[in-house]
Amino acid sequence: MQNAFVDSFNGSFRDELLNEILFSSLAEARETIIAWKEDYNRNRPHSSLGNITPHEFAMKMALEKQAA
């Protein structure tokens, strides 16, 4: 295991998407993966970020940077 964060992401990606859906075309796979990625990066809390969403974390960091 070289990078725990990448391994965690790959596990989530595989368990929640790739093992659950049988894609009928490459276009369908791309659309579904894009939607999953957006949800993962915007709506899902991550323990590595203090159980807030990546979007919230980015906004928090931007506000802290402006305040400094």
DAHU-V14055 format. One line per field, one symbol per residue. ss: DSSP state (H for helix, E for strand, L for the rest). phi: phi as a letter, one per 20 degrees, with the letter a starting at -180 (. if undefined). burial: # if it has 16 or more other ideal C-beta (glycine too) atoms within 10 Angstrom, else .. Layout:
ss->???
phi->???
burial->???
//
This chain:
ss->LLLHHHHHHHHHHHHHHHLLLLLLLHHHHHHHHHHHHHHHHHLLEEHHHLLEEHHHHHHHHHHHHHHL
phi->.ebffffffgffgffecfedcdeebfffffffffffffffeddefdffdmlcfgfffffffffffffe
burial->................#..................#...#.....#......##.#............
//
